[in-house]
């Protein structure tokens, strides 16, 4: 049934929000609609964002995580998730 539904891309641009990120990801994974991809773009966080994201990447194949080496600002971080989304919506 999942293959018949359009893929929905959900972008999460983030920077130093590890605690809030856990809550956001858990909320997305608990949704009824399953045909999703979650794109997390980490704008060179200095907290434990990477560890949080790696945990969820291992837990669910629908999650894709990219950690940028340098902070490019919020606009470019938002653009990254938009340009790399593969879903129909």
PyMOL Python script that loads the backbone (N, CA, C, O; Angstrom):
from pymol import cmd

cmd.read_pdbstr("""\
ATOM      1  N   UNK A   1       0.829  -1.202   0.000  1.00  0.00           N
ATOM      2  CA  UNK A   1       0.000   0.000   0.000  1.00  0.00           C
ATOM      3  C   UNK A   1       0.866   1.256   0.000  1.00  0.00           C
ATOM      4  O   UNK A   1       0.517   2.253  -0.632  1.00  0.00           O
ATOM      5  N   UNK A   2       1.986   1.210   0.703  1.00  0.00           N
ATOM      6  CA  UNK A   2       2.874   2.374   0.793  1.00  0.00           C
ATOM      7  C   UNK A   2       3.359   2.822  -0.579  1.00  0.00           C
ATOM      8  O   UNK A   2       3.503   4.020  -0.826  1.00  0.00           O
ATOM      9  N   UNK A   3       3.616   1.858  -1.483  1.00  0.00           N
ATOM     10  CA  UNK A   3       4.130   2.189  -2.812  1.00  0.00           C
ATOM     11  C   UNK A   3       3.108   2.926  -3.675  1.00  0.00           C
ATOM     12  O   UNK A   3       3.484   3.605  -4.630  1.00  0.00           O
ATOM     13  N   UNK A   4       1.837   2.802  -3.356  1.00  0.00           N
ATOM     14  CA  UNK A   4       0.789   3.462  -4.131  1.00  0.00           C
ATOM     15  C   UNK A   4       0.568   4.911  -3.713  1.00  0.00           C
ATOM     16  O   UNK A   4      -0.115   5.664  -4.407  1.00  0.00           O
ATOM     17  N   UNK A   5       1.138   5.294  -2.598  1.00  0.00           N
ATOM     18  CA  UNK A   5       0.944   6.640  -2.079  1.00  0.00           C
ATOM     19  C   UNK A   5       2.097   7.538  -2.512  1.00  0.00           C
ATOM     20  O   UNK A   5       3.237   7.080  -2.586  1.00  0.00           O
ATOM     21  N   UNK A   6       1.818   8.809  -2.800  1.00  0.00           N
ATOM     22  CA  UNK A   6       2.909   9.714  -3.195  1.00  0.00           C
ATOM     23  C   UNK A   6       3.883   9.944  -2.041  1.00  0.00           C
ATOM     24  O   UNK A   6       3.499   9.988  -0.873  1.00  0.00           O
ATOM     25  N   UNK A   7       5.154  10.088  -2.410  1.00  0.00           N
ATOM     26  CA  UNK A   7       6.185  10.366  -1.417  1.00  0.00           C
ATOM     27  C   UNK A   7       6.088  11.824  -0.969  1.00  0.00           C
ATOM     28  O   UNK A   7       6.000  12.733  -1.795  1.00  0.00           O
ATOM     29  N   UNK A   8       6.105  12.031   0.326  1.00  0.00           N
ATOM     30  CA  UNK A   8       6.075  13.361   0.908  1.00  0.00           C
ATOM     31  C   UNK A   8       7.440  13.626   1.554  1.00  0.00           C
ATOM     32  O   UNK A   8       7.891  12.860   2.405  1.00  0.00           O
ATOM     33  N   UNK A   9       8.081  14.702   1.148  1.00  0.00           N
ATOM     34  CA  UNK A   9       9.376  15.089   1.713  1.00  0.00           C
ATOM     35  C   UNK A   9       9.157  16.078   2.851  1.00  0.00           C
ATOM     36  O   UNK A   9       8.380  17.025   2.732  1.00  0.00           O
ATOM     37  N   UNK A  10       9.852  15.839   3.948  1.00  0.00           N
ATOM     38  CA  UNK A  10       9.791  16.731   5.102  1.00  0.00           C
ATOM     39  C   UNK A  10      11.211  17.187   5.388  1.00  0.00           C
ATOM     40  O   UNK A  10      12.083  16.373   5.690  1.00  0.00           O
ATOM     41  N   UNK A  11      11.440  18.476   5.294  1.00  0.00           N
ATOM     42  CA  UNK A  11      12.765  19.026   5.514  1.00  0.00           C
ATOM     43  C   UNK A  11      12.903  19.607   6.915  1.00  0.00           C
ATOM     44  O   UNK A  11      12.019  20.312   7.402  1.00  0.00           O
ATOM     45  N   UNK A  12      14.024  19.299   7.550  1.00  0.00           N
ATOM     46  CA  UNK A  12      14.321  19.853   8.866  1.00  0.00           C
ATOM     47  C   UNK A  12      15.697  20.509   8.812  1.00  0.00           C
ATOM     48  O   UNK A  12      16.709  19.846   9.040  1.00  0.00           O
ATOM     49  N   UNK A  13      15.741  21.805   8.511  1.00  0.00           N
ATOM     50  CA  UNK A  13      17.014  22.511   8.644  1.00  0.00           C
ATOM     51  C   UNK A  13      17.231  22.800  10.126  1.00  0.00           C
ATOM     52  O   UNK A  13      16.317  23.262  10.809  1.00  0.00           O
ATOM     53  N   UNK A  14      18.427  22.534  10.620  1.00  0.00           N
ATOM     54  CA  UNK A  14      18.640  22.674  12.057  1.00  0.00           C
ATOM     55  C   UNK A  14      20.021  23.214  12.383  1.00  0.00           C
ATOM     56  O   UNK A  14      20.958  23.107  11.591  1.00  0.00           O
ATOM     57  N   UNK A  15      20.121  23.796  13.566  1.00  0.00           N
ATOM     58  CA  UNK A  15      21.398  24.262  14.105  1.00  0.00           C
ATOM     59  C   UNK A  15      21.296  24.282  15.630  1.00  0.00           C
ATOM     60  O   UNK A  15      20.522  25.056  16.195  1.00  0.00           O
ATOM     61  N   UNK A  16      22.069  23.439  16.286  1.00  0.00           N
ATOM     62  CA  UNK A  16      22.129  23.380  17.751  1.00  0.00           C
ATOM     63  C   UNK A  16      20.751  23.253  18.412  1.00  0.00           C
ATOM     64  O   UNK A  16      20.417  23.996  19.334  1.00  0.00           O
ATOM     65  N   UNK A  17      19.978  22.315  17.928  1.00  0.00           N
ATOM     66  CA  UNK A  17      18.643  22.082  18.486  1.00  0.00           C
ATOM     67  C   UNK A  17      18.427  20.607  18.810  1.00  0.00           C
ATOM     68  O   UNK A  17      17.338  20.079  18.585  1.00  0.00           O
ATOM     69  N   UNK A  18      19.437  19.945  19.329  1.00  0.00           N
ATOM     70  CA  UNK A  18      19.360  18.502  19.570  1.00  0.00           C
ATOM     71  C   UNK A  18      18.143  18.105  20.412  1.00  0.00           C
ATOM     72  O   UNK A  18      17.449  17.143  20.081  1.00  0.00           O
ATOM     73  N   UNK A  19      17.885  18.833  21.486  1.00  0.00           N
ATOM     74  CA  UNK A  19      16.768  18.463  22.354  1.00  0.00           C
ATOM     75  C   UNK A  19      15.424  18.598  21.643  1.00  0.00           C
ATOM     76  O   UNK A  19      14.564  17.728  21.782  1.00  0.00           O
ATOM     77  N   UNK A  20      15.236  19.658  20.898  1.00  0.00           N
ATOM     78  CA  UNK A  20      13.978  19.850  20.169  1.00  0.00           C
ATOM     79  C   UNK A  20      13.880  18.921  18.965  1.00  0.00           C
ATOM     80  O   UNK A  20      12.782  18.541  18.558  1.00  0.00           O
ATOM     81  N   UNK A  21      15.002  18.563  18.406  1.00  0.00           N
ATOM     82  CA  UNK A  21      15.034  17.699  17.243  1.00  0.00           C
ATOM     83  C   UNK A  21      14.474  16.317  17.546  1.00  0.00           C
ATOM     84  O   UNK A  21      13.758  15.741  16.726  1.00  0.00           O
ATOM     85  N   UNK A  22      14.793  15.788  18.708  1.00  0.00           N
ATOM     86  CA  UNK A  22      14.262  14.485  19.123  1.00  0.00           C
ATOM     87  C   UNK A  22      12.745  14.498  19.081  1.00  0.00           C
ATOM     88  O   UNK A  22      12.118  13.586  18.543  1.00  0.00           O
ATOM     89  N   UNK A  23      12.174  15.521  19.641  1.00  0.00           N
ATOM     90  CA  UNK A  23      10.709  15.638  19.696  1.00  0.00           C
ATOM     91  C   UNK A  23      10.107  15.746  18.307  1.00  0.00           C
ATOM     92  O   UNK A  23       9.077  15.134  18.026  1.00  0.00           O
ATOM     93  N   UNK A  24      10.743  16.522  17.434  1.00  0.00           N
ATOM     94  CA  UNK A  24      10.245  16.694  16.066  1.00  0.00           C
ATOM     95  C   UNK A  24      10.289  15.378  15.288  1.00  0.00           C
ATOM     96  O   UNK A  24       9.321  15.008  14.622  1.00  0.00           O
ATOM     97  N   UNK A  25      11.407  14.685  15.379  1.00  0.00           N
ATOM     98  CA  UNK A  25      11.548  13.424  14.646  1.00  0.00           C
ATOM     99  C   UNK A  25      10.558  12.391  15.159  1.00  0.00           C
ATOM    100  O   UNK A  25       9.911  11.709  14.365  1.00  0.00           O
ATOM    101  N   UNK A  26      10.432  12.264  16.471  1.00  0.00           N
ATOM    102  CA  UNK A  26       9.472  11.316  17.047  1.00  0.00           C
ATOM    103  C   UNK A  26       8.050  11.625  16.579  1.00  0.00           C
ATOM    104  O   UNK A  26       7.280  10.711  16.281  1.00  0.00           O
ATOM    105  N   UNK A  27       7.708  12.891  16.517  1.00  0.00           N
ATOM    106  CA  UNK A  27       6.383  13.293  16.057  1.00  0.00           C
ATOM    107  C   UNK A  27       6.158  12.875  14.603  1.00  0.00           C
ATOM    108  O   UNK A  27       5.095  12.359  14.257  1.00  0.00           O
ATOM    109  N   UNK A  28       7.156  13.099  13.763  1.00  0.00           N
ATOM    110  CA  UNK A  28       7.033  12.723  12.352  1.00  0.00           C
ATOM    111  C   UNK A  28       6.923  11.214  12.173  1.00  0.00           C
ATOM    112  O   UNK A  28       6.130  10.740  11.361  1.00  0.00           O
ATOM    113  N   UNK A  29       7.708  10.466  12.920  1.00  0.00           N
ATOM    114  CA  UNK A  29       7.685   9.010  12.792  1.00  0.00           C
ATOM    115  C   UNK A  29       6.391   8.387  13.322  1.00  0.00           C
ATOM    116  O   UNK A  29       6.065   7.250  12.979  1.00  0.00           O
ATOM    117  N   UNK A  30       5.668   9.112  14.142  1.00  0.00           N
ATOM    118  CA  UNK A  30       4.427   8.573  14.702  1.00  0.00           C
ATOM    119  C   UNK A  30       3.201   8.871  13.838  1.00  0.00           C
ATOM    120  O   UNK A  30       2.090   8.473  14.189  1.00  0.00           O
ATOM    121  N   UNK A  31       3.383   9.550  12.737  1.00  0.00           N
ATOM    122  CA  UNK A  31       2.258   9.880  11.863  1.00  0.00           C
ATOM    123  C   UNK A  31       1.719   8.634  11.166  1.00  0.00           C
ATOM    124  O   UNK A  31       2.446   7.660  10.971  1.00  0.00           O
ATOM    125  N   UNK A  32       0.453   8.671  10.794  1.00  0.00           N
ATOM    126  CA  UNK A  32      -0.178   7.548  10.094  1.00  0.00           C
ATOM    127  C   UNK A  32       0.316   7.402   8.660  1.00  0.00           C
ATOM    128  O   UNK A  32       0.405   6.288   8.144  1.00  0.00           O
ATOM    129  N   UNK A  33       0.633   8.509   8.022  1.00  0.00           N
ATOM    130  CA  UNK A  33       1.097   8.474   6.641  1.00  0.00           C
ATOM    131  C   UNK A  33       2.552   8.019   6.633  1.00  0.00           C
ATOM    132  O   UNK A  33       3.413   8.678   7.218  1.00  0.00           O
ATOM    133  N   UNK A  34       2.831   6.897   5.974  1.00  0.00           N
ATOM    134  CA  UNK A  34       4.156   6.280   6.074  1.00  0.00           C
ATOM    135  C   UNK A  34       5.100   6.590   4.921  1.00  0.00           C
ATOM    136  O   UNK A  34       6.313   6.453   5.082  1.00  0.00           O
ATOM    137  N   UNK A  35       4.597   6.997   3.781  1.00  0.00           N
ATOM    138  CA  UNK A  35       5.465   7.190   2.621  1.00  0.00           C
ATOM    139  C   UNK A  35       6.089   8.589   2.659  1.00  0.00           C
ATOM    140  O   UNK A  35       5.710   9.494   1.916  1.00  0.00           O
ATOM    141  N   UNK A  36       7.062   8.716   3.559  1.00  0.00           N
ATOM    142  CA  UNK A  36       7.725  10.009   3.764  1.00  0.00           C
ATOM    143  C   UNK A  36       9.237   9.832   3.693  1.00  0.00           C
ATOM    144  O   UNK A  36       9.768   8.739   3.891  1.00  0.00           O
ATOM    145  N   UNK A  37       9.905  10.931   3.407  1.00  0.00           N
ATOM    146  CA  UNK A  37      11.349  11.015   3.612  1.00  0.00           C
ATOM    147  C   UNK A  37      11.572  12.230   4.492  1.00  0.00           C
ATOM    148  O   UNK A  37      10.942  13.272   4.311  1.00  0.00           O
ATOM    149  N   UNK A  38      12.468  12.083   5.438  1.00  0.00           N
ATOM    150  CA  UNK A  38      12.800  13.172   6.352  1.00  0.00           C
ATOM    151  C   UNK A  38      14.238  13.576   6.065  1.00  0.00           C
ATOM    152  O   UNK A  38      15.164  12.788   6.256  1.00  0.00           O
ATOM    153  N   UNK A  39      14.415  14.792   5.613  1.00  0.00           N
ATOM    154  CA  UNK A  39      15.740  15.309   5.275  1.00  0.00           C
ATOM    155  C   UNK A  39      16.182  16.277   6.361  1.00  0.00           C
ATOM    156  O   UNK A  39      15.565  17.323   6.564  1.00  0.00           O
ATOM    157  N   UNK A  40      17.246  15.923   7.051  1.00  0.00           N
ATOM    158  CA  UNK A  40      17.770  16.776   8.118  1.00  0.00           C
ATOM    159  C   UNK A  40      19.066  17.405   7.630  1.00  0.00           C
ATOM    160  O   UNK A  40      20.021  16.706   7.294  1.00  0.00           O
ATOM    161  N   UNK A  41      19.087  18.724   7.596  1.00  0.00           N
ATOM    162  CA  UNK A  41      20.264  19.465   7.183  1.00  0.00           C
ATOM    163  C   UNK A  41      20.822  20.194   8.398  1.00  0.00           C
ATOM    164  O   UNK A  41      20.239  21.167   8.876  1.00  0.00           O
ATOM    165  N   UNK A  42      21.954  19.713   8.886  1.00  0.00           N
ATOM    166  CA  UNK A  42      22.588  20.244  10.084  1.00  0.00           C
ATOM    167  C   UNK A  42      23.619  21.297   9.677  1.00  0.00           C
ATOM    168  O   UNK A  42      24.607  20.994   9.008  1.00  0.00           O
ATOM    169  N   UNK A  43      23.373  22.511  10.083  1.00  0.00           N
ATOM    170  CA  UNK A  43      24.203  23.652   9.686  1.00  0.00           C
ATOM    171  C   UNK A  43      25.406  23.814  10.608  1.00  0.00           C
ATOM    172  O   UNK A  43      25.598  24.865  11.221  1.00  0.00           O
ATOM    173  N   UNK A  44      26.226  22.741  10.698  1.00  0.00           N
ATOM    174  CA  UNK A  44      27.464  22.747  11.495  1.00  0.00           C
ATOM    175  C   UNK A  44      27.198  22.954  12.990  1.00  0.00           C
ATOM    176  O   UNK A  44      27.850  23.774  13.636  1.00  0.00           O
ATOM    177  N   UNK A  45      26.240  22.209  13.526  1.00  0.00           N
ATOM    178  CA  UNK A  45      25.920  22.306  14.953  1.00  0.00           C
ATOM    179  C   UNK A  45      27.126  21.941  15.808  1.00  0.00           C
ATOM    180  O   UNK A  45      27.976  21.140  15.418  1.00  0.00           O
ATOM    181  N   UNK A  46      27.171  22.554  16.989  1.00  0.00           N
ATOM    182  CA  UNK A  46      28.248  22.268  17.932  1.00  0.00           C
ATOM    183  C   UNK A  46      27.752  21.521  19.171  1.00  0.00           C
ATOM    184  O   UNK A  46      28.535  21.233  20.076  1.00  0.00           O
ATOM    185  N   UNK A  47      26.460  21.209  19.215  1.00  0.00           N
ATOM    186  CA  UNK A  47      25.915  20.409  20.311  1.00  0.00           C
ATOM    187  C   UNK A  47      25.888  18.943  19.871  1.00  0.00           C
ATOM    188  O   UNK A  47      26.655  18.569  18.983  1.00  0.00           O
ATOM    189  N   UNK A  48      25.049  18.116  20.449  1.00  0.00           N
ATOM    190  CA  UNK A  48      25.012  16.701  20.086  1.00  0.00           C
ATOM    191  C   UNK A  48      23.964  16.376  19.018  1.00  0.00           C
ATOM    192  O   UNK A  48      23.412  15.276  19.002  1.00  0.00           O
ATOM    193  N   UNK A  49      23.696  17.318  18.142  1.00  0.00           N
ATOM    194  CA  UNK A  49      22.754  17.106  17.041  1.00  0.00           C
ATOM    195  C   UNK A  49      23.158  15.905  16.189  1.00  0.00           C
ATOM    196  O   UNK A  49      22.305  15.099  15.819  1.00  0.00           O
ATOM    197  N   UNK A  50      24.436  15.776  15.878  1.00  0.00           N
ATOM    198  CA  UNK A  50      24.891  14.662  15.043  1.00  0.00           C
ATOM    199  C   UNK A  50      24.556  13.315  15.680  1.00  0.00           C
ATOM    200  O   UNK A  50      24.074  12.415  14.992  1.00  0.00           O
ATOM    201  N   UNK A  51      24.800  13.165  16.959  1.00  0.00           N
ATOM    202  CA  UNK A  51      24.520  11.903  17.641  1.00  0.00           C
ATOM    203  C   UNK A  51      23.030  11.580  17.612  1.00  0.00           C
ATOM    204  O   UNK A  51      22.641  10.436  17.377  1.00  0.00           O
ATOM    205  N   UNK A  52      22.206  12.587  17.851  1.00  0.00           N
ATOM    206  CA  UNK A  52      20.756  12.398  17.819  1.00  0.00           C
ATOM    207  C   UNK A  52      20.332  11.927  16.426  1.00  0.00           C
ATOM    208  O   UNK A  52      19.574  10.966  16.290  1.00  0.00           O
ATOM    209  N   UNK A  53      20.820  12.604  15.411  1.00  0.00           N
ATOM    210  CA  UNK A  53      20.430  12.268  14.041  1.00  0.00           C
ATOM    211  C   UNK A  53      20.922  10.889  13.627  1.00  0.00           C
ATOM    212  O   UNK A  53      20.190  10.137  12.984  1.00  0.00           O
ATOM    213  N   UNK A  54      22.146  10.553  13.989  1.00  0.00           N
ATOM    214  CA  UNK A  54      22.676   9.240  13.637  1.00  0.00           C
ATOM    215  C   UNK A  54      21.848   8.123  14.284  1.00  0.00           C
ATOM    216  O   UNK A  54      21.631   7.073  13.678  1.00  0.00           O
ATOM    217  N   UNK A  55      21.398   8.352  15.489  1.00  0.00           N
ATOM    218  CA  UNK A  55      20.531   7.376  16.167  1.00  0.00           C
ATOM    219  C   UNK A  55      19.271   7.113  15.335  1.00  0.00           C
ATOM    220  O   UNK A  55      18.891   5.961  15.123  1.00  0.00           O
ATOM    221  N   UNK A  56      18.637   8.173  14.871  1.00  0.00           N
ATOM    222  CA  UNK A  56      17.400   8.012  14.109  1.00  0.00           C
ATOM    223  C   UNK A  56      17.643   7.489  12.691  1.00  0.00           C
ATOM    224  O   UNK A  56      16.800   6.775  12.148  1.00  0.00           O
ATOM    225  N   UNK A  57      18.766   7.830  12.092  1.00  0.00           N
ATOM    226  CA  UNK A  57      19.104   7.296  10.770  1.00  0.00           C
ATOM    227  C   UNK A  57      19.237   5.779  10.848  1.00  0.00           C
ATOM    228  O   UNK A  57      18.787   5.070   9.948  1.00  0.00           O
ATOM    229  N   UNK A  58      19.841   5.287  11.900  1.00  0.00           N
ATOM    230  CA  UNK A  58      19.982   3.839  12.086  1.00  0.00           C
ATOM    231  C   UNK A  58      18.647   3.173  12.391  1.00  0.00           C
ATOM    232  O   UNK A  58      18.443   1.997  12.087  1.00  0.00           O
ATOM    233  N   UNK A  59      17.760   3.921  12.983  1.00  0.00           N
ATOM    234  CA  UNK A  59      16.451   3.394  13.395  1.00  0.00           C
ATOM    235  C   UNK A  59      15.449   3.329  12.241  1.00  0.00           C
ATOM    236  O   UNK A  59      14.602   2.436  12.204  1.00  0.00           O
ATOM    237  N   UNK A  60      15.542   4.275  11.299  1.00  0.00           N
ATOM    238  CA  UNK A  60      14.530   4.374  10.242  1.00  0.00           C
ATOM    239  C   UNK A  60      15.171   4.825   8.926  1.00  0.00           C
ATOM    240  O   UNK A  60      15.794   5.885   8.860  1.00  0.00           O
ATOM    241  N   UNK A  61      15.014   4.017   7.896  1.00  0.00           N
ATOM    242  CA  UNK A  61      15.654   4.292   6.598  1.00  0.00           C
ATOM    243  C   UNK A  61      15.043   5.483   5.858  1.00  0.00           C
ATOM    244  O   UNK A  61      15.597   5.934   4.856  1.00  0.00           O
ATOM    245  N   UNK A  62      13.937   5.983   6.328  1.00  0.00           N
ATOM    246  CA  UNK A  62      13.313   7.144   5.672  1.00  0.00           C
ATOM    247  C   UNK A  62      13.997   8.454   6.046  1.00  0.00           C
ATOM    248  O   UNK A  62      13.697   9.501   5.472  1.00  0.00           O
ATOM    249  N   UNK A  63      14.912   8.398   7.005  1.00  0.00           N
ATOM    250  CA  UNK A  63      15.598   9.600   7.478  1.00  0.00           C
ATOM    251  C   UNK A  63      16.956   9.716   6.810  1.00  0.00           C
ATOM    252  O   UNK A  63      17.751   8.776   6.803  1.00  0.00           O
ATOM    253  N   UNK A  64      17.205  10.902   6.246  1.00  0.00           N
ATOM    254  CA  UNK A  64      18.498  11.207   5.628  1.00  0.00           C
ATOM    255  C   UNK A  64      19.080  12.402   6.376  1.00  0.00           C
ATOM    256  O   UNK A  64      18.396  13.394   6.629  1.00  0.00           O
ATOM    257  N   UNK A  65      20.361  12.282   6.724  1.00  0.00           N
ATOM    258  CA  UNK A  65      21.011  13.314   7.524  1.00  0.00           C
ATOM    259  C   UNK A  65      22.284  13.786   6.841  1.00  0.00           C
ATOM    260  O   UNK A  65      23.101  12.984   6.387  1.00  0.00           O
ATOM    261  N   UNK A  66      22.437  15.104   6.776  1.00  0.00           N
ATOM    262  CA  UNK A  66      23.660  15.707   6.244  1.00  0.00           C
ATOM    263  C   UNK A  66      24.149  16.725   7.264  1.00  0.00           C
ATOM    264  O   UNK A  66      23.404  17.597   7.712  1.00  0.00           O
ATOM    265  N   UNK A  67      25.420  16.587   7.615  1.00  0.00           N
ATOM    266  CA  UNK A  67      26.035  17.572   8.503  1.00  0.00           C
ATOM    267  C   UNK A  67      27.014  18.400   7.671  1.00  0.00           C
ATOM    268  O   UNK A  67      27.975  17.869   7.115  1.00  0.00           O
ATOM    269  N   UNK A  68      26.761  19.685   7.592  1.00  0.00           N
ATOM    270  CA  UNK A  68      27.632  20.583   6.846  1.00  0.00           C
ATOM    271  C   UNK A  68      28.863  20.939   7.693  1.00  0.00           C
ATOM    272  O   UNK A  68      28.772  21.102   8.910  1.00  0.00           O
ATOM    273  N   UNK A  69      29.990  21.051   7.032  1.00  0.00           N
ATOM    274  CA  UNK A  69      31.254  21.331   7.727  1.00  0.00           C
ATOM    275  C   UNK A  69      31.310  22.763   8.262  1.00  0.00           C
ATOM    276  O   UNK A  69      31.943  23.025   9.285  1.00  0.00           O
ATOM    277  N   UNK A  70      30.649  23.678   7.570  1.00  0.00           N
ATOM    278  CA  UNK A  70      30.618  25.075   8.005  1.00  0.00           C
ATOM    279  C   UNK A  70      29.184  25.575   7.981  1.00  0.00           C
ATOM    280  O   UNK A  70      28.342  25.059   7.247  1.00  0.00           O
ATOM    281  N   UNK A  71      28.924  26.581   8.791  1.00  0.00           N
ATOM    282  CA  UNK A  71      27.597  27.173   8.867  1.00  0.00           C
ATOM    283  C   UNK A  71      27.419  28.146   7.704  1.00  0.00           C
ATOM    284  O   UNK A  71      28.178  29.103   7.549  1.00  0.00           O
ATOM    285  N   UNK A  72      26.399  27.875   6.894  1.00  0.00           N
ATOM    286  CA  UNK A  72      26.133  28.697   5.713  1.00  0.00           C
ATOM    287  C   UNK A  72      24.957  29.648   5.912  1.00  0.00           C
ATOM    288  O   UNK A  72      24.525  30.310   4.968  1.00  0.00           O
ATOM    289  N   UNK A  73      24.449  29.715   7.117  1.00  0.00           N
ATOM    290  CA  UNK A  73      23.313  30.585   7.395  1.00  0.00           C
ATOM    291  C   UNK A  73      21.997  29.862   7.173  1.00  0.00           C
ATOM    292  O   UNK A  73      21.945  28.848   6.477  1.00  0.00           O
ATOM    293  N   UNK A  74      20.934  30.389   7.767  1.00  0.00           N
ATOM    294  CA  UNK A  74      19.642  29.710   7.697  1.00  0.00           C
ATOM    295  C   UNK A  74      19.057  29.614   6.290  1.00  0.00           C
ATOM    296  O   UNK A  74      18.462  28.595   5.939  1.00  0.00           O
ATOM    297  N   UNK A  75      19.214  30.642   5.495  1.00  0.00           N
ATOM    298  CA  UNK A  75      18.641  30.623   4.144  1.00  0.00           C
ATOM    299  C   UNK A  75      19.182  29.490   3.295  1.00  0.00           C
ATOM    300  O   UNK A  75      18.421  28.776   2.642  1.00  0.00           O
ATOM    301  N   UNK A  76      20.481  29.326   3.306  1.00  0.00           N
ATOM    302  CA  UNK A  76      21.105  28.264   2.517  1.00  0.00           C
ATOM    303  C   UNK A  76      20.775  26.883   3.094  1.00  0.00           C
ATOM    304  O   UNK A  76      20.662  25.906   2.353  1.00  0.00           O
ATOM    305  N   UNK A  77      20.623  26.812   4.395  1.00  0.00           N
ATOM    306  CA  UNK A  77      20.264  25.540   5.022  1.00  0.00           C
ATOM    307  C   UNK A  77      18.842  25.130   4.622  1.00  0.00           C
ATOM    308  O   UNK A  77      18.591  23.958   4.342  1.00  0.00           O
ATOM    309  N   UNK A  78      17.930  26.076   4.596  1.00  0.00           N
ATOM    310  CA  UNK A  78      16.567  25.801   4.139  1.00  0.00           C
ATOM    311  C   UNK A  78      16.586  25.394   2.665  1.00  0.00           C
ATOM    312  O   UNK A  78      15.901  24.453   2.267  1.00  0.00           O
ATOM    313  N   UNK A  79      17.364  26.098   1.872  1.00  0.00           N
ATOM    314  CA  UNK A  79      17.452  25.785   0.439  1.00  0.00           C
ATOM    315  C   UNK A  79      17.976  24.373   0.211  1.00  0.00           C
ATOM    316  O   UNK A  79      17.535  23.690  -0.713  1.00  0.00           O
ATOM    317  N   UNK A  80      18.905  23.937   1.037  1.00  0.00           N
ATOM    318  CA  UNK A  80      19.471  22.609   0.878  1.00  0.00           C
ATOM    319  C   UNK A  80      18.381  21.537   0.951  1.00  0.00           C
ATOM    320  O   UNK A  80      18.320  20.655   0.095  1.00  0.00           O
ATOM    321  N   UNK A  81      17.528  21.613   1.965  1.00  0.00           N
ATOM    322  CA  UNK A  81      16.486  20.576   2.091  1.00  0.00           C
ATOM    323  C   UNK A  81      15.498  20.656   0.936  1.00  0.00           C
ATOM    324  O   UNK A  81      15.017  19.629   0.458  1.00  0.00           O
ATOM    325  N   UNK A  82      15.197  21.853   0.490  1.00  0.00           N
ATOM    326  CA  UNK A  82      14.269  22.009  -0.630  1.00  0.00           C
ATOM    327  C   UNK A  82      14.855  21.419  -1.911  1.00  0.00           C
ATOM    328  O   UNK A  82      14.164  20.701  -2.634  1.00  0.00           O
ATOM    329  N   UNK A  83      16.109  21.713  -2.193  1.00  0.00           N
ATOM    330  CA  UNK A  83      16.742  21.236  -3.417  1.00  0.00           C
ATOM    331  C   UNK A  83      17.016  19.728  -3.404  1.00  0.00           C
ATOM    332  O   UNK A  83      17.145  19.123  -4.468  1.00  0.00           O
ATOM    333  N   UNK A  84      17.105  19.122  -2.242  1.00  0.00           N
ATOM    334  CA  UNK A  84      17.414  17.690  -2.151  1.00  0.00           C
ATOM    335  C   UNK A  84      16.213  16.812  -1.871  1.00  0.00           C
ATOM    336  O   UNK A  84      16.346  15.594  -1.755  1.00  0.00           O
ATOM    337  N   UNK A  85      15.052  17.413  -1.762  1.00  0.00           N
ATOM    338  CA  UNK A  85      13.829  16.645  -1.559  1.00  0.00           C
ATOM    339  C   UNK A  85      13.484  15.886  -2.851  1.00  0.00           C
ATOM    340  O   UNK A  85      13.599  16.439  -3.944  1.00  0.00           O
ATOM    341  N   UNK A  86      13.073  14.653  -2.726  1.00  0.00           N
ATOM    342  CA  UNK A  86      12.734  13.839  -3.894  1.00  0.00           C
ATOM    343  C   UNK A  86      11.250  13.499  -3.961  1.00  0.00           C
ATOM    344  O   UNK A  86      10.806  12.864  -4.917  1.00  0.00           O
ATOM    345  N   UNK A  87      10.491  13.907  -2.976  1.00  0.00           N
ATOM    346  CA  UNK A  87       9.074  13.572  -2.930  1.00  0.00           C
ATOM    347  C   UNK A  87       8.234  14.366  -3.917  1.00  0.00           C
ATOM    348  O   UNK A  87       8.640  15.412  -4.424  1.00  0.00           O
ATOM    349  N   UNK A  88       7.053  13.832  -4.168  1.00  0.00           N
ATOM    350  CA  UNK A  88       6.094  14.527  -5.018  1.00  0.00           C
ATOM    351  C   UNK A  88       5.539  15.757  -4.305  1.00  0.00           C
ATOM    352  O   UNK A  88       5.184  16.755  -4.932  1.00  0.00           O
ATOM    353  N   UNK A  89       5.475  15.659  -3.004  1.00  0.00           N
ATOM    354  CA  UNK A  89       4.985  16.761  -2.181  1.00  0.00           C
ATOM    355  C   UNK A  89       6.019  17.117  -1.131  1.00  0.00           C
ATOM    356  O   UNK A  89       5.798  18.026  -0.330  1.00  0.00           O
TER     357      UNK A  89
END
""", "prot")
cmd.dss("prot")
cmd.show_as("cartoon", "prot")
cmd.util.cbc("prot")
cmd.orient("prot")
